[in-house]
Amino acid sequence: MKQLLCSLTLGVMAILLAVPASAQTFFCATTGGAGGQSTDDCVNSIQTAVPFLRIVPDARSGAMGDVGLAISPDANSVHFNASKLAFAEEDLGLSATYTPWLRALGLQDVYLAYLSGYKRISELETLVFGLRYFSLGNINFTDNNGMPIGTGRPNEFEITFGYARQLTPNFSVAINPKFIYSNLASNQTVNNVEIVPGVAGAADLSVTYRTQLNATGSPSNLTLAAAITNLGTKISYTRSVNRDFLPANLGLGAAWELNFDEFNSITFAFDLNKLLVPTPNPDVDWREKSMFSGVISSFGDAPGGFSEELRELMYSFGVEYWYDKQFAVRAGYYTEDKTKGNRKFFTVGLGLKYNIFGLNFSYLVPTTNQRNPLDNTLRFSLLFDFGAFSEAP
């Protein structure tokens, strides 16, 4: 039973994160994991269930190094920071995104689909929703001896609804509860233990502050944001009391938009993220911690001390240039420590907007030998800003 569940978990993690094994490793005294030439090289990535919740779903942020907490609001803000939508200029917006996954390996049935939107119900209040669906394709299941025991089509989805409100002209808050469903190997039975879909509940909490600046001689807007996402119950794929953590995350973001004239503007953005999940430690029963205990301990439980805590931070940098609010050019960079996932890549993309329609494209350029699920893949998002109807003559 443990071997099958371990194989399923590793397989899903490989599909989602595409983290390769090191060719030469040694036993890590501090963590019990694999390492390099010193304890600072010990690979000790944080482990969670349903990592698809952390995949950036839209092509705009995907072209800006995965930043999204503080950039201007659109329908995809539901994933990053729903509180921005309290400042949305349009009354109604929708977005649909399709992301092929592992397309470079020739897989055609693994993908992420995302549908999100918002509706302003007053000058101060906005309702939001989001639907995320991840298909892992067709899987052939085998037992511990490698014998076929059936086939399946694993899939996962998330449904969220929320509420955003301005508390002052410059400050807003939001909360959006969500339902999570993960079906990796249901209807399979090993050692008389039935494997069932994992179900969990969670919520996102976010705040946004924005203000106008004139320090450069041209009007500019500074936006600061913070969000705690996927904060919720633990999840299990059996009827056992043993459960895994969701990928709860703390994100801090800033964006500075400079308007040079009525046609040209540029935005510089930065996001900092940290998983609110216990760091694996062979000397501590970290899996048995409660959700709240895990969140609190995640700031100081790394076996390598404060230096390892700093290595758990993930950084995103992005820039976006708009001409006449109709044509955009974007670029960005994402990086995390080599012992915590080692994802490092540049991103580029374009954006087009005409009337109520918007179309965004992004492309990922890896900067290491590590394979990325989005290698050689063009992503696109389609947006609808229905408020443009009211502006038509």
N, C-alpha and C positions, 0 to 999 in steps of 0.2 A: 504493500500500500504506500509506504513512504517513498519507495523508489519511483512509483508511477507519478505521485504528486510532485516529487522533486523534478522528474523529467518534464512534466507539464509546465511547471513554473519556470524552469530554465528555458524551455522552448519559447514560451510566451515572452519572457524577458529578452531573449535573443532577437525575436521578431520586433519588439518594441524599441529596444535600445541598441541592438547590433553592436555589442561590446565584445571584441575579440579576446581570446586568451593570450597571455604573454608566452613567448617561446621559452624563456628561461626565468624561473622564479625560485624563491626559497621560502622556507617557513618563517612567518612573521611572528616574532616573540610577543609583540604587544597585542595583536588581534587574532592570531591563529590563522591568518589568511596568507595569501601569496604576496610576495614582495619583490623588490628589486635589489639595490645595493645597500640600503639603509632602512631604518624604521620609517623614515619620511617617505619612502617609496612603497610602503605597504599598501596594497590594493584593499580597500575596506569600504566599498560602496554601500550606501544605505539601501536597505531592501524594503520594498512595499508591494502590496497587491495592486491590481488595476492601474498600472502606470500609464495606460492610455489617457487617463484624466489630465496628465501633464503635457500631452502633445499639443503644441500650439496649432490651432485649427485653421487659421486664416492666412491668406497669402500676403496681406499687407504687412502684418507683423513678421511673417516668415521671410519677408524680404529685408527686414530691418534687424536682423540678429535676434529675433524672437522678443523684442521689446514690445510692450503693449499696455503697461500699467498707467502711464500718464499721457500718452499721445491722444490726439483729438478723438472724441467719441464717435463710434459708429456701431452698427448692430453686433459686431464681433467683440465689443467691449464686455459682453456677458462673461466670456471666458476669463478675462484678466481682472476686470474691475468694473462692476456694474454701477458703482456710484457715479462714474463719469456721465452716465446717461441721464442724470438729472439736469445736466447742462446741454443736452442734445439740442441742436438748432431745429431739427425737423420733428414733426409730431409723430411720425411713424417710419420705422426702418426695418428692413429684412436683409438677411445675408444667407447665402448658400455656398458651401465650400466642399470641394472634392479633392482628397489628397491620396494619390496612389502610394502604396507602401512597399518597399523592397522591390521596386520595379526593375532596378538594375540586375536583380537576380532572375528576372524573367517571370516573376509571379504576377498573375493578372487578377486574382480574386482576393488580395489583401489590400484594404483601403480604409480610410477614415472619411466619414461624411459628417458634415456639421451644418445645422440650420439654427439660426438665432435671430432675435428681433426685439423690438421695444415699441411701446406706445405711451406717449405722454398723456396723462389724464388730467393734468392741471399745469399751471406755470411752475409748480414746485415739485410735482410728483410724476414718476415714470414707472410703468410696469415692464418687466423684462422676461424673456423666456429663452431656453436653449435646448437643443436636442443633438446629442453626439452619438454616432454609431460607428463601431469599429468591427470590421469583418476580418477574421484571421484565416479565411479560406477553408479548403477541405483538408482534413487531417485524418491520417490512417493510424488508429490506436493499436498498440501492441502490448503484450504482457512482459513480465520480467525476462522471459526466454526469447523475446523477439517474435512471438507468434501473433498473427492478426487477431484482434478481438472486436473489430468493428470500425466504422468510420463516423466522422462527425463534422460539423461546421461550427466551430467555436465563434462566438460573437459576444460583444459587450456594448452596453449603451448607458447613457446618462440623460436624465430629464431634469431640468431645473426651471423654476419660476421665481421671480423676485420682485423687489420693490426698492426704488431709489428715491431719495428726497433731498432737496436743498434745505439746509438748516439756516444758512445765511446766503447772501449773494455770491460768496466765494467758497463755501464749504458744503459738501454733500456726503451722505452716507447711504449704504445699501446693504441688504441682506437677501440672499437667494438660496433657499433650501433646495436640495436635490435628491433624487432617487437613483441608485446605481445598481445595475444588474450585470453580472459577469458569468457567462455560460461557457466554460472551457472544456468540460468533459462529462456533461450530465448523461445519465442513463448508463454509465459504466459502473461496474462493481468489482472491487478488488478485495480479496480476503474477507468477503461478506460485508464490506463497508461500501455503502452507496455514495457515489460522487454526485453532488447536487450543485445547482447554480448558486453563485455567491450573490448575496443581496445586502445592501448597506444604505444608510441614510447619512447625509452630510449637509453642510451649509458653507456658503462663502460670505465673509464680512469684509466690507471695503469702505474706504474714505478717500475723498479727493478735495484738495485745496488748490485754487487757482487765483492768480492775480496778474494785473497788467504792470509792465515795467517800461521805462523809457531811458534806461541807462546807456543804450547804444545810439541814441538820437533818433531811432526809428521805433515805432510802437512794437512791443513784443509781449508775449504771454508766457508766464511761468506756471507750470502745473506740477504739483507734488501729490503723490498717491501712495497708499498702503493697502494691502489686501491679505487676508488669511483665507486660503481656499482649501476645499476638501476636508474640512474639519468635521469629523463624524465618527460613526461606529466602526468597529473593526469588522473584518469580513472573513468567511470561511467557505471552503468548497466541500466540506463534509458536515455531518451533524455533530461533530466534535466541538468541545468548548474551546479548543485552540483556534485562535483567530489571528489574522494578519492585519497590519496597519494600512490605512489608506494613505495616499501620498499628500498628506497635509503640508501646506507650504506657506511661508511668510514671504511676501514680495514688497519691495520698496522701489518706487520709481519716480523719475523726474523727467520733464520735457520742457524745452525752451524753444518757443516758436517766434521767429523774427520775421516781421512783415516789412520788406524793403519798399514796396509800393503796392498799388492795387492789383498788380499782376504776379509779383514774385514773392515767395515766402519759403523759408527753410526751417526745419525743426531738427533739433538735436535731442536725443533721448537716451536714457540710461535706466536699466533695471538691475536690481540685486535680489536674488532669490536664495532661500534656505529651506530645506525640507524640515518640517516639525515632527520628525520621526527619530526614535532612538538609534544611535549608532551601534552596529553589531559589536559585541564584546563577549569573548568566550568565558570571562570571569563573572558575568552578570546575566541573570535570566531576563534579558531585555524584551523578549517576545511576550512575556507574561504581564508586562506593564499595561495599565489602562490607557485609554486614549489621552486623558488629561495629564496623567503622569508622564506619558511618552512625550507630549508637547513640552512640558516644563523641563524635563531632563535633557531634551534634545539640544539645549544650549550649552551643556557642560558635561556630557557623558562620553565623549570620544576617548578611546583608550590612549591615544597619542597626546592628550591634553589640549591646551588652547591652540597650539599650532595646527592640530588636526581639525579643530572646530573651524578655523579660518579656511582650511582647504575644502570645507563643505559648501562654501559660498559659490554661487553661479552668477556670471556676469554677462549682461547683454548690452551692446552699444548699437545705436541706429541713427540714421540721418534720412530725412525725407525732404525733397524739393518739389514744390508745386508751382506750376505756371498757370495763372488765370483760374486756379481751382479746377482745372480740367485735365491737366497732364502732370503726372508725378514720376520722379525718378528716386529710387530708394537703394540703400545699401546698409550693411550691418555686420557685426561680428559677435559670435557667442563663444564663451570659453568656460571650462570648469577644470578642476585639478585632475591630473592623470591618475590619482588614486581614488577618485570619486566618480569615475565615468569616462573622463578624458574626451569629452565631446568638444571639438574646436572646429569652427567653420566660419567662412565668410558667406554672406548672402547678398543677392542683388534682385531687383525687381522693378516693375513698372506699374503705374496706375492710370486708368482712364475714367473720366466721368463725363456723362452727357445727359442733361435733363435729369430724369429720375434714376438712370442706370449708372452703375459703377462697375468696373472690371479691374481686378488686381492680379498680377502675376508675380511669382517668385521662383528663384533658382538658387540652390545651395552648392557652395564650392568648398569641399573639405580641405583642411590645411594640414592634416596628418595622414598617415597610412591607414588609420582606422576607418573601416567602412561605416557609412551612415545610411540609414534606411531611405533617405531622400536623395542619395547620389543619383545624378543624371535624371532628375525628375523635375518636371515643370508643374508647379501648383497654381491653381487659380481659384478666385473667389468672385462671386457675383453679388452685388449689392443693389438694393432698391431703396431710395429715399423718396417716399411718396409725398413729402412736404413740398417737393418741387412743383407739384400740380397747382398748389395755391399761388405760386410765383409766376405761373404762365399768364401771358396777357389775355 
